[in-house]
Amino acid sequence: MSTMRVLAIAVLGASALACGGDDEPSIESISGTWDIVKFEYVSVENSSQRVDLVALGLTGTVNLNDNGQYTATTEEPGFPPETVTGTWDYTVDTFTLQETGSSGDATFDMAVGNDVLTLTGADAEFDFNDDGIPEPAKWNVTLARM
């Protein structure tokens, strides 16, 4: 068998294993207590304009209960802790948060593995220029299992 043919078979086999199908992650792989390690807003107008609140001192945890309820507690320097609750749901590659009392939801692209939950691209608003008027943004969050 030629070297090229062996290489092609190896690459195809590795690709098939890497894809592993579009299996939905288990509830156990997502539920639990997570530490917020990235809490970033990216300007829709100018994607090079980014603010990571963790880099600015934000700390927090998110508890994703296996019954679809969540509690998130965050604290920024100089401010009291803030706790929000709501519901969460997921599919193969999306993750949705619905905050209690809010009419909208936040839908992210999702990746989970190695005790890291990466959520990207939810529509949001953030006041990038500190003028009191929030601008359209994308919201990205990275969580590490505690």
N, C-alpha and C positions, 0 to 999 in steps of 0.2 A: 504494500500500500504506500502511495506517495506521501511525503511529508506534508504537502499542502492538504491532502485529503484527511490525514490524521488530525491536523490542526483544525480543519473545518468541522470535523465531527466533535472534537473537544470543545470548540467554541460554542457550537449549537447545544451540546449537552450542558455546558456550564450556564448558558443562557436559560435553558429550560429549568434548571435547578434554581437559578437566581429568581426567576419570575415566580415559580411555585404556585402559579394560578393567582386568581384574585380573591383569595380566601379572606373573609372578614376576620379581623383580630378578635380574640376572645375577650369577653367582658373582664376576665381576670387580668389580662395584659394592660387594661386601661384603668380599671377601678383601683382606688387606693389613695394614699396621701403623697402628694408631689410638692417639691420645692420649686419655686419660680426662679429660673436661672437666666431668662431673657424675657423682657416685656417691652417690645419695640413697636414704634409707630414709624411708618415710612410714608412720606408725602406722595400723593398720587400725581401731583403736578411736577414734582422734581424728586425722582427716586433716590438721588444722592443725599437728600435731606432726611436723616433718620435720627430718632431719639430712642435710646434704650434706657428705660427708667431704672433698671437694675444697675446699670453703670452709674446712675446718678444717686444710688443709695436705696432704691426700693427693695424691700424684702417681702416675702410672702409664701403662703402655702395654698394649695388647692386640694380639697378632699372630694374625690369623685366616688360617690357611693354606688354600689352595684344595683341600686334601685332607681338610678337615673337622676338622683338629686346631687347637687354640689354645694359646697361652701368654700368660698375663697376669702382669705384674709390677707390684706396687704398693709404695709406701713412704709410711709415716706418720712425721711428725716424732717423733724419739726412739726409733724402732723400726727394726730391720734390714729391708731389702727382703724382700718375700714373693713367691714365684713359684708359680703354680698352672697346671696343664695339664689338658687334657681334649679333648672333641670338641664341635663345634657343627654345627647344622643350621638350615635356614630354609624357610619357605614364602612365599606371597605377602605375608603380614603378621604372621608370627610368627617368633621366633628362639629357639632352645633351646640352652642350655649344659649339658653333662654333665661335671662335674669328675672327674678321675681319682680313683678310690678312694671316690667318693661314691655312695650308693645312689639319691639323687634327682636331679632336674634342675631347672633354672630356665627357665621358658618365659615369654617377654616378648611383648608387642605390639611390632611393629617398623615403623619408617619409615626410609627411606634416601633421601638426595638431597643434592646440593650438598656432597659430601664430609663429610656428617654422618650418623651412624648413631644413631638414637634408639630406645632399648629401655625399655619401661615395663611396670609391673604384675606383675612376677614375684613369686610368694609367697616370703617370707623371714622372718627374725626379726632383731630388733635390740633391744638393751637401752637403751630411751629414757630410763628414770629412773635408770640407773646403779646398780641394786640387785643386779646379778649374774644376773638372770633375764630372758632375752630375751622380748620381746613380739612378737606377730604384726605383720608389716610387708609393705609392697609395696616392691619394689626397682626403682629407675629409674636408668638409665645413659645418658649421652650421650657419644659418641665422635666425635672429629674426625680425619679422615685426615691422617697425617703426610706 
